[in-house]
Amino acid sequence: MLQSLHVKNLALIDEIEVPFGDGLNILTGETGAGKSIIIGSINLALGAKADKEMIRTGAEYALVELVFTVEKPQQLEAIQQLELPVEDGQIILQRKIMPGRSVCKVCGETVTARQLKQLAEILIDIHGQHEHQSLLQPAKQLEILDAYAGETLSAHKEALRDLYDQYRKAAAELSSNEVDEETRKREAALAEFECQEIEEAALVLGEDEEVEQMYQKLVNGQKIQEAVSLAHALCGYEEGGMGGNVGRALREIRSVSSYDETLREFEQQLLDLDSLLNDYNRSVADYLSELEFDGALFDRTEKRLNLLNHLKTKYGNTIEEILAYREKAESTLEKYRDYDAYRMELGRRADTLREKALTVCAEISAIRSQNAARLAEEMRKALVDLNFQEVAFEIEVAASEEMISGNGFDKVTFLISTNTGEQLRGLSQVASGGELSRIMLALKTVLADKDAIETLIFDEIDTGISGKTAWKVSEKMGILGQGHQLICITHLAQIAAMADQHFCIEKKVEQNRSVTDIRELAEEESVAELARMLGSDSITENVMNNAREMKDLARKTKQS
């Protein structure tokens, strides 16, 4: 649930704090007061595109902060999968907008705008005019039906996605391996040559590094001998050598070590050093005695290194890659040796996978058809409640094997007739803007129990409605608000009367600057705002009584 909204230095807003509550939160205000800024600020906090022009004139940055409480296990699990922090069941989203960039944070941890959008899909559902229009799209109608079908469908869809992916790869392989005889002969000959060349090399894993080391040692043999000889002389026991100096130092210390315990420690240290130098000099002497240039070895090493480098330029940067290339070439050779059998097997595999996928598609289609009938009847009842008096509503599920995809082979169409005797037609042919908003509200009501998202925002759902229909919409909003948190911008008093919390958005002038502010209304203030919304030139006592009566009726409706 959205606990609060904090906005600073955004457009006409100086700084506001809005504490939202349970149930239906209504936002009203005069045209141009800044209602769109409030919803826009929520969208910004949830990752919408930010523009530096949004920053209030004279301010260095704009800030939007949302505080959510999350209790539903499905939401907590989904957030955990995004690896985003939750602190004691609370999530704080913050967006700081500065010229040239913006910073997004979740509970103090910096995240990307993309991560914010993913989180937004879990926490909140925002409906505006373009969301209503999305109802006209067949893909959206299919998505809604599948959401209604829920768990009974999800396992089948997961199995289908796996099968369809395998089928698509098999079909692509079959298509890409349609090769004429001349090309087959040429590619087979090349593959045979490559296999033979790699096979004759008798490669051993890791040998390239060993051969390279041996080559470097042989190429730099003289330099190695000179350096090691000099190092041996410097550490040896000849005049001026380190060994001789250490031996002399040991004799001097030994002559006086019996007089002081510390000197005995020095003597032991020199003994250890002398022993190390002895070991070192013996090892170096052995190394020098074996350090002879072997022309035959150098020739063999150079040739082997050249061969390895040659194979690397053709088949891969490592011996592992070269051997993997050989396996691929062997596979190509095997394929072309009996090409017809290979193609037949590929075709059989693709056909088998397609048949299996079609079987699952048929199962999915049957589940959709069953749920389509139930959803259509629930929608019809919900639409009647929203003052569609003579409405008929059906959901057509049309299956076609030619439309097979990872989502099935169905085309779903929502059909409606709003007048007796009228033929059922697609939403795009019948529904007006006001009707679409009511259909969307009916869907949200029907799907409410299946939706893990707790907070819903309706931006002017009252578009194109009035009178009795507006009251019906108000009643439905009240019902939906019993199980969800609703935040709704409206121009209609009938809907505003149903508010559990009523906020008024106002634009005023402070210090010669326009400022948008929002405040929660007390009971009598809410009545006065309803009276204003009823459209009278002056707020008379009769208008106020009308507004009170509307509030009382809304209260009784919610109680019943």
N, C-alpha and C positions, 0 to 999 in steps of 0.2 A: 504494500500500500504506500502511496505517496504521502509522506508526513508533512513536508513543507517545501516551499519554493522560495529561494532567495535570489534577487536580481539587483545588480548594481551597475550604474553607468551604461545602460543599454537603451538606445534610441531616446524616447522621452522619459524613461524611468531614471530617477536619481538613485533611490535605493528603497526596495520593498521586501517585506517578508510575508508570505502567505501560508498560514497553517491549515492545511486541508484536513478534513475529517472523514469518518466512515460514511457510507451511503452516498446520497446525491449532493454534490457540491455545485451550486449554480453561480455562474458569473454573468452579470448584466451590466449595462451602462449605455450611455448615449452613443450614437453613431460617431466614430472618430475619436472616441475616448481612449482607445488603445487596447481593446480586447484582443486583437490579433497579436499584439506584442507579447501578451502573457503566454499564449499558446506557442508563439514563435520562440520565446525564451526556453520553454520546456524542450522544444525540438532541438534548439542549439545545445542544450546540456546533454542531449541524447545523440549528438554526433552530426547534426545537420550542418550544411555548408555555412561557414561564417565569413562575414565581410567586414572589413575595417570600418565601413561606413555606418555600421551598427553601433559603434562606440559613441557614446554621448559626447557632443561637442565640448572640447576643453578637457576631457578626461584622457588618461593615458591608456586605460584598458577598460573592458567590460567583463563582468563576472556573473555567471549563473551557477547556482548550486541546488541540487535536488537531494532530499533525504528520503530514503525508502526503508520500510521495515519488510523483511522477507520471512515468512513462516511456512509457506507451502513446500513440502519435500521435493516436488517436481522442479520448482524454481531453484531451490538450493542446489540440487544435483546438477541442473543445467549450468548454473553459475560456476560450480566447482569444475565442470568440464572445460570452461573457458579459462580456468586458473586465475580467476579474479578474486580479490579479498572480500570477505564478509566479516564484519566485526559485531559480535553479539546480536546476530540477526538483523543488522542494520547496514545499509549501503549508502555511502555519500558520493554522489557524482558532482564533479566540479569542472567547469569549462572557463578558462581565462582567455579572453580574446584581446590580442594586441595587434598593432599594425604589422602586417606581414606574416603573422603566425598566431597559433592558439595552442594552449596547453590543456590536455584532458587528464583528469585524475579520478581514480576510484579508491576511496578510503585512503587518500594521500599517495597512492601509487600511480605514477604516470602511465597512461595507456594511449593507444592510437584511437583515432576517430572511428576506425573500423571496429575495434573492440567495443567501443561505446554503443555502436549501432547494434552489435550482436547482443549486448547486455539489454539494450532497450527492447528488443524483441521478446525478451523473457519477462521484463518488468511491467511493460505498459503497452496499451493498444490505442492508437490515435486515429480517429475517424474524422475526415473532412470531406469536402466536395469531391476530391479526386479519388478517395477511397470508395465513395458511393458509385462513382463512374466505373470503378474496377469490377463492379458486379456484372457489367455488361460483357465481360470477357469470358469466353468458355473455359479458359485455364483457371480463372478464379472460381468459377462455379464448380469445376471438378475438385478444386482444393477444398471448398466449403463442404461438399458432400463427403469427401474423404475424412475431413475433420469430424464430421458427425458420425461416420462409421467407426472411428476410433481404433481401439486395439484389435477388434475383429478383422480389420483390414491391414494393419501395419505389418504383421508377420508375413502375410502373403506378398505385400509390396517389397519387403526386404528380400525375400526369396526370388522374386521376379527380377529385381535389379541385378542380382548376382548372375542369374541365368541369362538375362538379356546381354549383359556385358560379355559373357563367354561367347554367346551366339554372334554378337557384333564383331568380336575379334576373329572368330572362325570364318565368318563371311568375308571380312576384310582380307584375311590370309588367302582364302580361295580366289578372291578377285585379283589380288596382287601377284598370284602365281599362275596366271594365264599366259603361258610363254609358248612361242612358236618353236618348231623343231630346230631350225637353224640356230636360234638364240640358245636353246637348250644345249645343243652340241658344243657351242662356243663356251658357255658358262661351265659345262661339265668338264671340258678340257682344262680350263683355267683352274677349276677347283681341284682337279687331279694333280696338276702341276704344283699348286700351292701345298697340298697335303704332302706330296713327295718331298718337296724342298724342306718343309718343317720337320718331317719324319727323319730325313737323312741327317739333319743337324743334331739329332739325339740330345735334345735340350734337357738340362737338369735345373730344377728350381734353385735359384740363388747363385748359380754359377757366374752370372754376369758380373756381380759385385766382386766375386773372388778373382775372376780373370782380370777385371779392371785394376784391382789392387796389385796383382802380380805384375801386370804390364807396367804400372807406374814404378814399381820397385826396380824392374829390370832397366827401364829407360833411364832412371835416375841413379843407376848403380854406382858410377864414379863419384857423384856428388855425395851419396850416402856413405861411401867408403872414406872419403876425406873428412866428412863431418864426424863420423864415429871414431875414426883414428885420433882426431884432435881431442875429442871428448875423453877418449881413453888415456891419452897422454896427460891431459890436465888433471885427471883424477887418479893417475897412477902413482907409482912409488919411485919414479926416476926423479932426478933433481928438479925441484920446482913444482913437482906434482902434488896434488892434494893429499894423496895417500901418505907420501913422505912427511908432509907437514903435520898431518894428524898423528903419525907415529911419533914424531919428535915432541909434539905437544903432550902426548900421553906419557912419554918418558919423563918430561919435566914435572907434570902434575903428580906422577907416581912417586917421585923422589920426596915430595912433601905432604902427601895425602894422609900420612899417619898422624899428622899434627892437628887435623881439623876434620870433623865429620862432613862439613860442606865440601871440602876438597875431595873426600872419598866419593861423594856424589858426582862431582865433576869428572873424576877418574872413570866412573862407571859409564857416564854419558859418552866419554871419548872412546871407551872400549866398544860400546854399541855402534858408534859412528865408524870406527875402524873396521868392525865386522861387516857393516853394511857396504863400506867401500870395497872390501875384499870380495864380497859376493858380486857387487856390481862389476868390478874389473874382470873377474873370471868370466862372467856372462858376456861382457863386451868382447873379450878376447876370443871366446868361442864363436861369437857372431862373426867377427872379422875373419876368423879362419875358414868359415864356411862361405864367406861373401866372395864368390867368384862369378864372373860373367859367363853364362852358358848360352852360346849363340843359338844352339838348336832349340833350347827352351824358349828363348826370346822369339824365335821365328814361329814356333808353335803357338805361343801366347798371342802374338800379334795377329796371326791368321784367325785364331778363334775369336778374338775380340772384334776383328773386322766382320766376321760372319755374323756374330751376335748383333752388331750395330746395323748390318745390312737387313737382317730379319726384322729388327725393331722399326726401321724406316718403312717397311712394307706392311707389317702385321700388328704392331702394337708397341707401346713404350716399355713393357716389362715382359718377362718370360711367361708370366701367367696370362697376359693378354695374347701373346703369340699362340700359346697352347689352346686358348679359348677360340681363337680365330681358326685354328686347325679343326677343332670340333665342329665349328660352323660350316667350314668347307666340306668336311666329311658328310655333314647332314645334307648339304646341297647336292653332293655327288650321289648319295644314297637316294635322294628324291628323284634325280634325273635318270637313275638306272632303271626305275620302273615308274615312269612319270604318270601313266594312266592310272595305275593302282593308287599312287599317292593322291592324285586329284579326286579319285573316287572316294577315298577314305576321308579326305577333307570335306567333300560334299556331304557324305553320310553324317559326319560329325556336326556340320552346320545345320543340316535338316533335323537331326535328332534334338539339338539344342533349341531350335526354333519350335519344334513340336512341344517340347517340355515347357518353353516359355508361353506358348499359346494356351496350353492347358492351365497354367497358373493365371494367365490373363482372363480366361473364361471363369475361373473361380472368383477372381477379383470383380469381374463384371457382374456376376450373380450377387455377390455381397453388396455391390453398389446399387443394383436394382432393388434389392430388398430394403436397403436403407433409404433409397430415393423415395419409395412409397411412404415410408414412415415420416421422413423429413418433410415431404410435400404436405402431408396431412397436418403436421404440427405447424408448418408455416402458414397454411390456410387459416387455422384457428388463430394464430398470432396476428395475421393480417386483418381478420375480422375484428379482433380487439383493437386494431389501429384504424378502425372506421373504413376498411374496405368492405362494404356491405355485401356486395354480390360477387365476391372474388372466387375465382377458381385458380388453383396453383398446382402444377405438375412438374416433375423433373424427369426429363427424357434421358435415358442412358442408351446410346447407340454404339454398338460394337462393330468393329471392322478390323479384320486381320491385317489389312494393308496399313493400318495406323499403329501397328505394334511398336512399343517403346518401353523403356524401363519403368514407365508409369501405367502400363496396361495398353489396351486398344480401344478405350471408350472415349466418346465425345459426350459431354454432359451439357444439357441445355435446360435452363430454368424457363418454364412457360407460364404465362399468367393471362388471365382475362379478368378485367375489373368491372365488366358489365354483363348482365344476364343476356345469354344468347350470342355473345361475342365469341369468336374463335380464339382458342389459346394461341398466343404468339410469344416469341422471344422477348425478353425484357427490353432490348434495344428498340423494338418496334412499338412498344406500348408505354413503358414507364416514363413519367416526367421526372424532373429533379426532385420534387416533393415526394413523389411515390417511391423513388429510389431510396431516399433517406429513411422512409418508413419501412421499406423492405429490409434495409440494412439493420435497422433497429429490431425488427422481428427476428432476423437471423441471430443477432447477438443474444436476444432473449432465449431463443430455442437452444443455442449452443452454450449458454452460460454454464451449465453443469459440466460440460466437457472441456471448458477453457481454464487452463491453469493461471492465466494472467488475471490478476486481481483488479488492476486499475485500468479503466477505460475512459478515454477523452473523446467527447463529441463536440466538434467545432461547428456550431450552427446547424444542428440536425433538424431544426424547424423550418429550413428553407422550403418555400412553396406550400406551407400548410397554415391553416387558421381555424377559428371556430371550434366546432365539436371535434374535428380531427385533431386539433392541437391538444385538447383535453385528453383524448385517447392516447396520444403519444406521451403525454405527461404521466398518465396512469402506468403505462408500460415502463417508462423510465423509473418510476417509483418501485415497481416490481423488480426490475433489474438491479436497482440500488440496494435491495435487501441482501444480495449475495455478492455484490461487487462494489468497489469504490468507483463512483462516476464523477467526472469533472465535465461540466457542460456549459458552453457559451450559448445563450439564447436571447432572442428578441421578444419572445412570447410570454405574457404574464401567466398563462395556463401552465406552462412548463416550470417557470420560476417559482410558482406557488408550491410546487412539490418538493422544494429544496429542504435538505436536512441542514445544510449550511449555505448561506446566501452571501455572496461577495459582490460589492459594487465597484466598478472600475470608473474612475473619474479623471478628467483632464482639467487642470487648473493652471493659473499663472502665478509663479513665485519669483520675485526679484527679476521681473521682466523676461522670464523664461517659462515655456510650457512644460508642465510636469504631469506625467501619468501616475496615479496612485490607486491602490486597491485596499479596501477595508472590509472586514466582516460586519454584516448588518445585524443589529439586534432585532427582536420581533417586530416592534413598531416601525423601525426603519425599513424592514423588509416589506411591510404593508405599504409604506409610502412609496417604495420603489415599484411595487406592483401597480399602484395607482398611476404612477408616471407612465408605466409601460402600457396601461390601458388606453392611453392616447388622448386624454382630455387636455384642452387648452389650459384649464385651471384645475387644481386638485380640490374639488369640493368634498363636503362631508359624504355625499352620496357615493362619490367615486371611492373614497376611503372605505366606506361600508362594503362596497362591492369587492374591493381588494381583500378586506377581512373575511368576507364570506367565501371568497376563493381559497384563502389560506385554510379556513376551517374545513371546507370540503376536501381539500387535499389531505389534511390531517386525518380525517375520517376514512378516506380512501386507503391511506397507508395502514391504518389500524385494522381495517377489514381484510 
